[in-house]
Amino acid sequence: MHSPSSRGRPLFESRENPPEHYLVAHSDGGARGNPGPAGYGVVMQDESGRKVAALSEYLGHQTNNFAEYQGLIAALEYALQHGPKALKVISDSELLVRQIKGIYKVKNPTLKDLHARAKELISQLDWFSIGHALRGHNQDADRLANVAMDKGNLAGEEFEGIVRNGAVQLLKGSLPEGTRVQVRVR
């Protein structure tokens, strides 16, 4: 596997000089309470602005920055699986953008792992660009991230369950993976 820089091209080419065909990912992530119920939203478009996919996932109890990285990784994986292997990312996380560009160091151990995963995926692309946009310019991705976070916002809801083999099993319904619960015995 060759990285773009090993083929004579810089890893970050100018946003003004994309290849003929590329994907655009508007990405956002968030956590209510930070940390709290977290999720990301990504709107994938082709180079002409036509929407090709909407990605969204509830991430359990996490931080905003964790969710931002998960959104980036989801966009990178989509581009590698569906092509073309050229991606322009637009994120409202200045921290994420500056860490990926190498302007800021990544100090948090969890983010270091996510950063390394993102860089590995970026190296598999033929072209990559990332830029920062104000939140107002990323509204569709923000909406998807909020939908994902809503999946974990079950505060005040009541569920009935029974203990079997030391674990609580719900009698009706289900909870999203990663949901934090408090059990009260009656």
C-alpha positions in Angstrom: 0.0 0.0 0.0 1.4 3.4 -1.0 0.5 6.6 0.6 -0.3 9.5 -1.7 3.0 11.3 -0.6 5.0 8.2 -1.5 3.6 8.5 -5.1 5.0 12.0 -5.4 1.8 13.8 -4.3 1.4 15.6 -1.0 -1.1 14.1 1.4 -3.1 17.4 1.5 -3.5 18.9 -1.9 -5.1 22.2 -2.5 -8.9 22.3 -2.0 -9.0 24.3 -5.3 -7.4 21.5 -7.3 -9.5 18.4 -6.8 -9.6 15.6 -9.3 -12.4 15.4 -11.8 -14.4 13.0 -9.6 -14.5 13.2 -5.8 -16.8 13.0 -2.8 -17.6 15.8 -0.3 -18.3 14.9 3.3 -20.1 17.4 5.5 -19.3 15.9 8.9 -20.4 16.7 12.5 -20.3 15.0 15.8 -21.5 15.9 19.3 -22.2 14.8 22.8 -24.9 16.2 25.1 -23.2 17.0 28.4 -19.7 16.4 27.0 -19.3 13.6 27.9 -22.8 12.4 27.3 -25.0 10.7 24.7 -22.9 11.1 21.6 -23.4 10.7 17.9 -22.2 11.8 14.5 -23.8 12.8 11.2 -22.2 12.9 7.8 -23.8 14.0 4.5 -21.9 12.6 1.5 -22.2 14.4 -1.9 -20.6 14.0 -5.2 -18.5 16.7 -6.8 -21.6 18.4 -8.2 -23.3 18.6 -4.8 -25.8 15.7 -5.4 -26.4 13.8 -2.1 -25.2 10.2 -2.3 -25.5 9.1 1.3 -26.4 10.1 4.8 -24.4 8.5 7.7 -25.5 8.7 11.3 -24.7 6.7 14.4 -25.3 6.8 18.1 -22.0 6.3 20.0 -23.1 5.8 23.6 -21.6 7.9 26.4 -18.7 9.8 24.7 -17.1 13.2 24.2 -17.7 15.7 21.4 -14.2 15.2 20.0 -14.7 11.4 20.0 -17.9 11.9 18.0 -16.2 14.3 15.6 -13.4 11.7 14.9 -16.0 8.9 14.4 -17.8 11.1 11.8 -14.5 11.6 9.9 -13.7 7.9 10.0 -17.2 7.0 8.8 -16.7 9.4 5.8 -13.3 8.0 5.0 -14.5 4.5 5.1 -17.4 5.3 2.9 -15.1 6.9 0.3 -12.8 3.9 0.3 -15.7 1.4 0.0 -17.8 3.3 -2.6 -15.3 5.5 -4.5 -14.0 7.6 -5.9 -11.0 7.4 -3.6 -10.9 11.2 -3.4 -12.5 13.0 -0.5 -13.1 16.6 0.6 -14.2 16.8 4.2 -15.9 19.9 5.7 -16.2 19.9 9.5 -17.2 22.4 12.0 -14.6 21.1 14.4 -11.6 23.4 14.2 -9.7 21.1 16.6 -10.3 18.0 14.4 -9.3 19.9 11.2 -6.1 21.3 12.8 -5.1 18.0 14.3 -5.6 16.2 10.9 -3.6 18.9 9.2 -0.8 18.5 11.8 -1.2 22.1 13.1 -2.3 20.9 16.6 -0.8 17.9 18.4 -3.2 15.2 19.6 -2.7 14.7 23.4 -5.7 12.7 24.5 -4.9 8.9 24.4 -8.3 8.0 22.9 -8.1 10.7 20.3 -4.6 9.5 19.4 -5.9 6.1 18.4 -8.8 7.7 16.4 -6.3 10.1 14.8 -4.0 7.3 13.8 -7.0 5.4 12.3 -8.0 8.4 10.3 -4.5 9.1 9.0 -4.2 5.4 8.0 -7.5 5.7 6.0 -6.4 9.0 4.5 -3.2 7.4 3.2 -5.3 4.9 1.2 -7.0 7.7 -0.7 -5.7 9.1 -4.0 -6.7 12.7 -3.0 -7.8 14.3 0.3 -8.7 17.7 1.5 -10.1 18.9 4.8 -11.4 22.3 5.8 -13.3 24.1 8.6 -16.7 25.6 8.2 -18.8 27.4 10.7 -21.7 25.4 12.2 -24.2 27.3 10.1 -22.6 25.9 6.9 -22.9 22.3 8.2 -26.6 22.2 9.1 -27.5 18.8 7.5 -24.7 17.0 9.2 -25.6 18.8 12.5 -29.2 17.6 12.1 -28.0 14.0 11.5 -25.7 14.1 14.6 -28.6 15.4 16.7 -30.8 12.5 15.5 -28.1 10.1 16.5 -27.7 11.7 19.9 -31.5 11.6 20.4 -31.3 7.8 20.2 -29.5 7.9 23.6 -31.6 10.6 25.2 -33.9 8.3 27.2 -33.6 10.1 30.5 -36.9 9.6 32.5 -38.0 6.7 30.4 -39.0 3.5 32.3 -38.3 0.0 31.1 -39.3 -3.3 32.8 -36.8 -6.1 33.0 -35.8 -9.3 34.8 -32.5 -10.5 36.0 -31.3 -13.7 34.3 -27.7 -15.0 34.8 -26.7 -11.8 36.6 -27.8 -9.5 33.7 -30.9 -7.5 33.2 -33.0 -8.5 30.3 -35.8 -6.1 29.1 -39.3 -7.6 29.0 -40.4 -5.1 26.2 -38.5 -2.8 23.9 -34.8 -2.3 23.5 -32.1 0.2 24.3 -29.5 1.5 21.9 -26.0 0.0 22.4 -24.0 2.0 24.8 -26.9 3.5 26.7 -26.1 4.2 30.3 -28.7 3.0 32.8 -29.4 3.0 36.5 -31.3 0.1 37.9 -33.7 0.5 40.8 -35.0 -2.8 42.4 -38.7 -2.9 43.4 
